[in-house]
């Protein structure tokens, strides 16, 4: 076997491949009785752009002197009043339990378990739609197109995530791309396996080689385990 493959070294982990900067912990404030029975008011005091994160972070100061950092909604501004809880108005940036959000409303930063601080729909410019509800669950149409049942007590924010249109701006030069990938601790630039020598990668060796399938057994030895691992199918689906 040739050299140890780069992605195999990354797979082990370690400080070499770990993002160095500590990010801001962006979660909802703890789910207290005031939010469950009435409403808790706060104010946006700052909007932060954090390296390695594609969304804007809002710093909110509440009337009980608690503060939090949370994924910001598109369109909110510094000084805007934000309300958390059952009695909050249906307005952009407010956070309510799914049981109190009307059907057809766009939402984001949805909790998986009530009180976990927000787990789903946190990427820039995306939102989910609350399609219908029954006695136990709310059914959300996720950005992927799938419908997912969520506990009615789980919280979500009205609107869509800030940072929409991010992918429409070109990088223009390789340095900008390199800085973005560095902030996420991702390898860039990378060489294609087919461009390498035969001893450096299973896909390597340019002279008279007809190519090799990207599908690989899940039980392949480490020097061969590249490409699509245990893939059932590859390529575009024919309509």
Residue frames as qw, qx, qy, qz and C-alpha x, y, z in Angstrom:
[[0.000, 0.888, 0.460, 0.000, 0.00, 0.00, 0.00],
 [0.392, 0.543, -0.026, 0.742, 1.18, 3.53, -0.72],
 [0.051, 0.221, -0.379, 0.897, 0.99, 6.59, 1.45],
 [0.006, -0.475, -0.782, 0.405, -1.65, 6.86, 4.12],
 [0.090, 0.615, 0.518, 0.587, -4.58, 8.70, 2.57],
 [0.040, 0.267, -0.218, 0.938, -5.23, 12.24, 3.76],
 [0.593, -0.381, -0.148, -0.694, -8.88, 11.68, 4.64],
 [0.813, -0.232, -0.525, 0.098, -7.91, 8.60, 6.66],
 [0.408, 0.044, -0.443, 0.797, -5.66, 10.75, 8.84],
 [0.279, -0.294, 0.026, -0.914, -8.51, 13.24, 9.27],
 [0.718, -0.321, -0.494, -0.371, -10.82, 10.40, 10.26],
 [0.622, -0.173, -0.601, 0.471, -8.74, 9.73, 13.35],
 [0.263, -0.927, -0.224, -0.147, -9.22, 13.36, 14.44],
 [0.688, -0.253, -0.136, 0.667, -6.84, 15.22, 16.70],
 [0.143, -0.771, -0.113, 0.611, -5.62, 18.78, 17.11],
 [0.274, -0.159, 0.553, 0.770, -4.26, 18.97, 13.55],
 [0.058, -0.333, -0.718, -0.608, -7.72, 18.81, 12.05],
 [0.193, -0.666, -0.666, 0.276, -9.75, 20.50, 14.79],
 [0.085, 0.810, 0.195, 0.547, -11.17, 24.01, 14.41],
 [0.458, 0.054, -0.473, 0.751, -9.12, 26.17, 16.78],
 [0.168, -0.271, 0.125, -0.940, -11.56, 29.00, 17.55],
 [0.023, 0.347, 0.863, -0.366, -14.27, 28.55, 20.16],
 [0.098, -0.416, -0.511, -0.746, -17.62, 29.61, 18.79],
 [0.353, -0.165, 0.296, -0.872, -20.56, 31.35, 20.40],
 [0.037, 0.233, 0.964, -0.122, -23.04, 28.95, 21.98],
 [0.330, -0.018, -0.173, -0.928, -26.33, 29.98, 20.33],
 [0.225, -0.320, -0.920, -0.024, -29.32, 28.39, 22.06],
 [0.372, -0.674, -0.328, -0.547, -32.67, 29.48, 23.42],
 [0.199, -0.448, 0.544, -0.681, -32.88, 30.66, 27.00],
 [0.012, -0.051, -0.970, 0.237, -34.02, 27.97, 29.47],
 [0.371, -0.384, -0.616, -0.579, -37.69, 26.99, 29.17],
 [0.018, -0.019, -0.672, 0.740, -39.17, 28.43, 32.38],
 [0.096, 0.538, 0.805, -0.231, -42.75, 28.63, 33.70],
 [0.143, 0.628, 0.085, -0.761, -43.15, 32.23, 32.52],
 [0.190, 0.309, -0.647, -0.671, -42.70, 31.17, 28.90],
 [0.060, -0.187, -0.973, -0.124, -44.99, 28.16, 29.34],
 [0.015, -0.628, -0.721, 0.292, -47.85, 30.22, 30.83],
 [0.122, 0.908, 0.181, -0.358, -47.40, 33.78, 29.54],
 [0.656, 0.664, 0.004, 0.358, -44.56, 35.61, 27.77],
 [0.598, -0.558, 0.058, 0.572, -41.04, 36.89, 28.45],
 [0.403, 0.911, 0.067, 0.064, -39.98, 40.13, 26.73],
 [0.671, -0.364, 0.218, 0.608, -36.49, 41.06, 25.62],
 [0.300, 0.915, -0.069, -0.260, -34.60, 43.42, 23.34],
 [0.852, 0.326, 0.048, 0.407, -32.02, 42.85, 20.61],
 [0.327, -0.890, 0.124, 0.292, -28.87, 44.61, 21.85],
 [0.115, -0.639, 0.625, 0.433, -26.34, 43.40, 19.28],
 [0.905, 0.398, 0.061, -0.137, -25.99, 41.55, 15.96],
 [0.405, -0.635, 0.616, 0.231, -22.78, 39.55, 15.55],
 [0.813, 0.482, -0.296, -0.139, -21.06, 37.98, 12.53],
 [0.675, -0.533, 0.509, 0.028, -19.00, 35.05, 13.78],
 [0.247, 0.557, -0.734, -0.298, -16.15, 33.45, 11.83],
 [0.025, 0.090, -0.995, -0.034, -16.97, 29.96, 10.64],
 [0.255, 0.482, 0.769, -0.333, -20.72, 30.55, 10.87],
 [0.157, 0.283, 0.580, 0.748, -22.89, 31.57, 7.94],
 [0.226, -0.769, -0.545, -0.247, -25.74, 33.09, 9.93],
 [0.001, -0.576, 0.250, -0.779, -25.94, 36.26, 12.02],
 [0.457, -0.331, -0.740, 0.365, -26.11, 35.87, 15.81],
 [0.238, -0.717, -0.132, -0.642, -28.43, 38.12, 17.82],
 [0.292, -0.031, -0.693, 0.659, -27.68, 39.02, 21.44],
 [0.404, -0.611, -0.427, -0.530, -30.93, 39.43, 23.39],
 [0.092, 0.113, -0.630, 0.763, -31.29, 40.99, 26.84],
 [0.367, -0.515, -0.733, -0.252, -34.47, 39.95, 28.68],
 [0.326, -0.723, -0.031, -0.608, -36.52, 41.80, 31.27],
 [0.844, -0.535, -0.039, -0.007, -35.32, 39.42, 33.99],
 [0.139, -0.860, 0.476, 0.122, -31.70, 40.51, 33.20],
 [0.773, -0.065, 0.590, 0.226, -30.90, 37.18, 31.53],
 [0.335, 0.708, -0.365, -0.503, -29.19, 37.31, 28.15],
 [0.807, 0.072, 0.574, 0.119, -28.63, 34.86, 25.32],
 [0.094, 0.466, -0.583, -0.659, -27.11, 34.48, 21.88],
 [0.653, 0.334, 0.656, -0.181, -29.49, 33.03, 19.31],
 [0.363, 0.184, 0.647, 0.645, -29.67, 32.55, 15.54],
 [0.157, 0.410, 0.125, -0.890, -31.11, 35.81, 14.16],
 [0.507, 0.590, 0.627, -0.042, -34.20, 36.05, 11.99],
 [0.350, 0.279, 0.403, 0.798, -34.03, 37.80, 8.62],
 [0.077, -0.698, -0.365, -0.611, -35.16, 41.40, 9.07],
 [0.544, -0.756, -0.313, 0.189, -34.65, 42.00, 12.80],
 [0.334, 0.695, -0.170, 0.614, -32.63, 45.02, 13.98],
 [0.389, -0.045, -0.572, 0.721, -30.89, 46.35, 17.08],
 [0.200, -0.012, 0.283, -0.938, -33.39, 47.77, 19.55],
 [0.588, -0.152, -0.524, -0.597, -36.26, 45.57, 18.37],
 [0.565, -0.287, 0.550, -0.544, -38.45, 43.99, 21.04],
 [0.480, 0.129, -0.845, -0.197, -38.49, 40.18, 21.05],
 [0.668, -0.295, 0.324, -0.602, -41.00, 38.04, 22.94],
 [0.293, 0.157, -0.943, -0.015, -40.67, 34.42, 24.05],
 [0.243, 0.076, 0.791, -0.556, -43.56, 32.31, 25.29],
 [0.210, 0.430, 0.877, 0.045, -47.10, 31.06, 24.79],
 [0.147, 0.839, 0.434, -0.292, -48.65, 34.55, 24.61],
 [0.263, -0.413, 0.359, 0.795, -46.10, 36.04, 22.20],
 [0.546, 0.646, 0.062, -0.529, -47.45, 37.70, 19.06],
 [0.812, 0.266, 0.431, 0.291, -47.03, 36.02, 15.66],
 [0.216, 0.959, -0.153, -0.105, -44.27, 38.35, 14.46],
 [0.765, 0.472, -0.329, 0.289, -40.81, 37.89, 12.91],
 [0.238, 0.516, -0.593, 0.570, -38.22, 37.06, 15.55],
 [0.607, -0.390, 0.361, -0.590, -40.67, 35.98, 18.29],
 [0.278, 0.193, -0.941, 0.026, -40.38, 32.46, 19.71],
 [0.704, -0.166, 0.177, -0.667, -43.40, 30.33, 20.62],
 [0.500, -0.068, 0.861, -0.067, -44.29, 26.67, 21.27],
 [0.049, -0.014, -0.785, -0.617, -45.41, 24.90, 18.09],
 [0.001, -0.528, -0.840, 0.129, -48.88, 24.44, 19.65],
 [0.028, 0.782, 0.317, -0.536, -49.38, 28.24, 19.51],
 [0.053, -0.399, 0.488, 0.774, -48.07, 28.82, 15.98],
 [0.704, 0.443, 0.210, -0.514, -50.70, 28.85, 13.19],
 [0.765, 0.154, 0.567, 0.263, -50.52, 26.39, 10.32],
 [0.561, 0.727, 0.230, 0.321, -48.73, 27.60, 7.20],
 [0.194, -0.965, 0.169, 0.042, -46.33, 29.81, 9.20],
 [0.707, 0.486, -0.391, 0.333, -42.60, 29.81, 8.26],
 [0.641, -0.744, 0.177, -0.067, -40.39, 28.95, 11.25],
 [0.639, 0.500, -0.510, 0.286, -36.75, 28.11, 12.05],
 [0.075, 0.416, -0.716, 0.556, -34.46, 27.03, 14.91],
 [0.793, -0.294, -0.226, -0.483, -36.90, 24.31, 15.94],
 [0.367, -0.484, 0.731, -0.312, -36.31, 22.27, 19.08],
 [0.492, 0.092, -0.844, -0.196, -36.11, 18.50, 18.78],
 [0.465, -0.432, -0.730, 0.254, -37.04, 18.02, 22.45],
 [0.194, -0.900, -0.214, -0.326, -38.83, 20.80, 24.39],
 [0.496, -0.853, 0.145, 0.072, -36.17, 22.88, 26.13],
 [0.860, -0.054, 0.201, 0.465, -33.09, 21.66, 24.21],
 [0.240, -0.668, 0.136, 0.691, -32.37, 25.16, 22.85],
 [0.543, 0.716, -0.123, -0.421, -32.93, 24.60, 19.12],
 [0.639, -0.223, 0.693, 0.251, -31.75, 21.78, 16.84],
 [0.543, 0.408, 0.650, 0.339, -33.35, 21.95, 13.39],
 [0.309, 0.809, 0.353, 0.355, -33.44, 24.54, 10.55],
 [0.419, -0.800, 0.005, 0.431, -30.51, 26.76, 11.56],
 [0.586, 0.048, 0.402, 0.702, -28.69, 27.22, 8.22],
 [0.009, -0.388, 0.046, 0.920, -28.57, 30.60, 6.50],
 [0.334, 0.189, -0.364, -0.848, -31.64, 31.66, 4.54],
 [0.339, -0.141, -0.894, -0.257, -33.77, 28.57, 5.23],
 [0.474, -0.136, 0.377, -0.784, -37.08, 27.90, 6.98],
 [0.003, -0.180, -0.983, -0.045, -39.60, 25.13, 7.62],
 [0.434, -0.235, -0.248, -0.833, -43.37, 25.30, 7.16],
 [0.298, 0.051, 0.814, -0.497, -45.80, 24.17, 9.83],
 [0.265, -0.072, -0.720, -0.637, -48.25, 22.23, 7.68],
 [0.664, -0.420, -0.398, -0.474, -50.66, 20.63, 10.16],
 [0.116, -0.366, 0.726, -0.570, -51.11, 19.59, 13.79],
 [0.656, -0.323, -0.635, -0.250, -52.82, 16.80, 15.70],
 [0.658, -0.721, -0.141, -0.165, -53.29, 16.08, 19.42],
 [0.809, -0.466, 0.102, 0.344, -49.61, 15.25, 20.05],
 [0.591, -0.159, 0.360, 0.704, -47.43, 16.53, 17.20],
 [0.326, 0.817, -0.045, -0.474, -46.90, 19.35, 14.75],
 [0.809, 0.229, 0.426, 0.336, -45.89, 18.30, 11.24],
 [0.045, -0.817, 0.229, 0.527, -43.18, 20.42, 9.63],
 [0.806, 0.552, 0.101, 0.186, -42.18, 20.48, 5.99],
 [0.592, -0.582, 0.216, 0.514, -38.40, 20.73, 6.33],
 [0.182, 0.768, -0.351, -0.504, -36.08, 22.52, 3.85],
 [0.203, -0.247, 0.899, 0.300, -35.16, 19.07, 2.47],
 [0.517, 0.002, -0.505, -0.691, -38.82, 18.53, 1.47],
 [0.409, -0.172, -0.890, 0.109, -39.45, 15.83, 4.07],
 [0.506, -0.611, -0.118, -0.597, -42.28, 16.07, 6.60],
 [0.415, 0.126, -0.750, 0.499, -41.21, 15.62, 10.22],
 [0.537, -0.701, -0.405, -0.238, -43.40, 15.28, 13.36],
 [0.282, 0.308, -0.484, 0.769, -42.27, 17.40, 16.33],
 [0.278, -0.481, -0.717, 0.420, -43.61, 17.65, 19.89],
 [0.014, -0.831, -0.393, -0.394, -46.16, 20.48, 20.21],
 [0.495, -0.834, -0.102, 0.223, -44.34, 21.84, 23.28],
 [0.674, -0.054, 0.199, 0.709, -41.11, 22.42, 21.33],
 [0.027, 0.833, 0.091, -0.545, -40.23, 26.05, 20.58],
 [0.583, 0.328, 0.431, 0.605, -39.53, 27.67, 17.22],
 [0.097, -0.508, -0.022, 0.856, -38.92, 31.20, 15.94],
 [0.520, 0.734, 0.407, -0.159, -41.16, 32.95, 13.40],
 [0.253, 0.870, -0.279, -0.320, -39.55, 33.86, 10.06],
 [0.916, 0.325, -0.119, 0.204, -36.50, 32.56, 8.20],
 [0.728, -0.435, 0.043, 0.528, -32.82, 32.43, 9.16],
 [0.085, 0.923, -0.176, -0.332, -30.67, 35.48, 8.38],
 [0.319, -0.488, 0.688, 0.432, -27.97, 35.28, 5.71],
 [0.717, 0.476, 0.507, -0.052, -30.21, 34.40, 2.76],
 [0.543, 0.838, -0.061, 0.008, -28.56, 34.74, -0.66],
 [0.468, -0.709, 0.482, 0.213, -25.15, 33.85, 0.74],
 [0.705, -0.006, 0.630, 0.325, -24.46, 31.24, -1.94],
 [0.523, 0.792, 0.299, 0.104, -25.26, 33.73, -4.73],
 [0.031, -0.945, 0.303, 0.118, -22.14, 35.80, -4.04],
 [0.875, 0.354, -0.259, 0.202, -19.07, 34.43, -5.88],
 [0.743, -0.534, 0.029, 0.401, -15.81, 33.84, -4.04],
 [0.334, 0.926, -0.161, -0.066, -13.93, 35.51, -6.96],
 [0.345, 0.665, -0.640, 0.170, -10.50, 34.35, -5.80],
 [0.766, -0.052, -0.632, 0.103, -9.04, 31.26, -4.19],
 [0.213, 0.212, -0.576, 0.760, -7.87, 33.16, -1.09],
 [0.515, -0.230, 0.139, -0.814, -11.44, 33.93, -0.05],
 [0.882, -0.074, -0.373, -0.278, -12.39, 30.27, -0.42],
 [0.610, 0.169, -0.641, 0.434, -9.28, 29.22, 1.54],
 [0.071, -0.260, 0.475, -0.838, -10.16, 31.52, 4.46],
 [0.724, -0.190, -0.028, -0.662, -13.72, 30.23, 4.63],
 [0.889, 0.012, -0.457, -0.040, -12.59, 26.60, 4.63],
 [0.404, 0.271, -0.616, 0.620, -9.89, 27.34, 7.22],
 [0.351, -0.311, 0.333, -0.818, -12.46, 28.81, 9.61],
 [0.884, -0.103, -0.015, -0.456, -14.38, 25.52, 9.38],
 [0.425, -0.490, 0.760, 0.036, -11.19, 23.40, 9.65],
 [0.866, 0.370, 0.322, -0.100, -11.82, 21.80, 6.26],
 [0.587, -0.235, 0.489, 0.600, -9.06, 20.82, 3.81],
 [0.505, 0.830, 0.237, 0.016, -8.61, 23.19, 0.85],
 [0.702, 0.348, -0.329, -0.528, -7.38, 22.93, -1.82],
 [0.736, -0.179, 0.649, -0.070, -7.51, 19.17, -2.31],
 [0.154, 0.393, -0.748, -0.511, -6.21, 17.03, -5.14],
 [0.867, 0.120, -0.087, -0.476, -8.39, 14.59, -7.03],
 [0.760, -0.294, 0.579, 0.022, -7.55, 10.95, -6.50],
 [0.829, 0.457, 0.289, 0.142, -7.42, 10.28, -10.26],
 [0.330, 0.901, -0.220, 0.177, -4.73, 12.95, -10.61],
 [0.487, -0.704, 0.514, -0.049, -2.39, 11.20, -8.15],
 [0.271, 0.445, -0.846, -0.114, 0.21, 8.51, -8.65],
 [0.767, -0.142, -0.568, -0.263, -0.86, 4.89, -8.33],
 [0.550, -0.053, -0.679, 0.483, 1.03, 4.56, -5.06],
 [0.008, -0.080, 0.342, -0.936, -0.70, 7.56, -3.48],
 [0.554, 0.154, 0.299, -0.762, -4.34, 6.72, -4.06],
 [0.555, 0.167, 0.815, 0.010, -6.45, 3.77, -5.28],
 [0.541, 0.763, 0.321, -0.146, -7.81, 5.94, -8.11],
 [0.059, -0.829, 0.377, 0.410, -4.30, 7.08, -9.16],
 [0.528, -0.125, 0.726, 0.423, -2.14, 6.08, -12.12],
 [0.416, 0.639, 0.015, -0.646, -2.79, 8.00, -15.31],
 [0.181, 0.429, -0.746, -0.476, -1.09, 5.77, -17.93],
 [0.472, 0.024, -0.789, -0.393, -3.51, 3.40, -19.62],
 [0.022, 0.159, 0.878, -0.450, -5.78, 2.94, -16.67],
 [0.174, -0.416, -0.691, -0.565, -9.43, 2.53, -17.45],
 [0.382, -0.440, 0.141, -0.800, -10.64, 3.87, -14.10],
 [0.242, -0.099, -0.920, 0.292, -12.08, 2.18, -11.08],
 [0.364, -0.652, -0.565, -0.351, -15.57, 2.14, -9.63],
 [0.085, -0.509, 0.351, -0.781, -16.16, 4.67, -6.84],
 [0.815, -0.395, -0.065, -0.419, -18.37, 2.14, -5.03],
 [0.273, 0.430, -0.794, 0.331, -16.46, 0.36, -2.28],
 [0.665, -0.350, -0.659, -0.017, -17.31, -2.41, 0.14],
 [0.458, -0.811, 0.086, -0.355, -17.97, -1.37, 3.70],
 [0.869, -0.432, 0.207, 0.122, -15.47, -4.06, 4.72],
 [0.691, 0.617, -0.162, 0.340, -12.66, -2.94, 2.40],
 [0.703, -0.300, -0.203, 0.612, -9.22, -2.53, 3.96],
 [0.153, -0.824, -0.156, 0.523, -8.16, 1.04, 4.88],
 [0.260, -0.368, 0.471, 0.758, -5.98, 1.55, 1.80],
 [0.065, 0.255, 0.773, 0.578, -8.91, 0.91, -0.52],
 [0.048, -0.675, -0.703, 0.220, -11.79, 2.48, 1.41],
 [0.031, -0.330, 0.091, 0.939, -12.30, 5.60, -0.72],
 [0.200, -0.159, -0.639, -0.726, -15.17, 6.87, -2.87],
 [0.642, -0.284, -0.090, -0.706, -18.77, 5.88, -2.16],
 [0.069, -0.230, 0.916, -0.320, -18.80, 3.50, 0.80],
 [0.186, 0.271, 0.931, -0.161, -21.37, 0.68, 0.44],
 [0.332, 0.270, -0.080, -0.900, -23.45, 2.70, -2.06],
 [0.591, 0.335, 0.707, -0.199, -26.71, 1.15, -3.23],
 [0.558, 0.670, 0.400, 0.283, -26.76, 3.25, -6.39],
 [0.327, -0.450, 0.120, 0.822, -24.86, 6.16, -7.98],
 [0.149, 0.161, 0.556, 0.802, -25.55, 8.76, -10.63],
 [0.356, 0.061, 0.057, -0.931, -28.59, 10.79, -11.51],
 [0.451, 0.297, 0.805, -0.245, -31.99, 9.22, -11.37],
 [0.001, 0.110, 0.654, 0.748, -33.69, 8.89, -14.71],
 [0.413, 0.196, 0.326, -0.828, -37.13, 10.47, -14.88]]
